[in-house]
């Protein structure tokens, strides 16, 4: 069986490791059934204030 002749450099090892440590940018977004704006799932809609068909946040109209 062959033996390794050279040790991998630090930059090779660290760059290979860094590829798996980066932050994932995938964010799941759904449509609000009331106002049809994009929102994160299982959260109150920031536009209309509804969650699960109920008015949770009262919006003040000036």
Rosetta blueprint (number, residue, H / E / L):
1 X L
2 X L
3 X L
4 X L
5 X L
6 X L
7 X L
8 X L
9 X L
10 X H
11 X H
12 X H
13 X H
14 X H
15 X H
16 X H
17 X H
18 X H
19 X H
20 X H
21 X H
22 X L
23 X L
24 X L
25 X L
26 X L
27 X L
28 X L
29 X L
30 X E
31 X E
32 X L
33 X L
34 X L
35 X L
36 X L
37 X L
38 X E
39 X E
40 X L
41 X L
42 X L
43 X L
44 X L
45 X L
46 X L
47 X L
48 X L
49 X L
50 X E
51 X E
52 X L
53 X L
54 X E
55 X E
56 X L
57 X L
58 X L
59 X L
60 X L
61 X L
62 X L
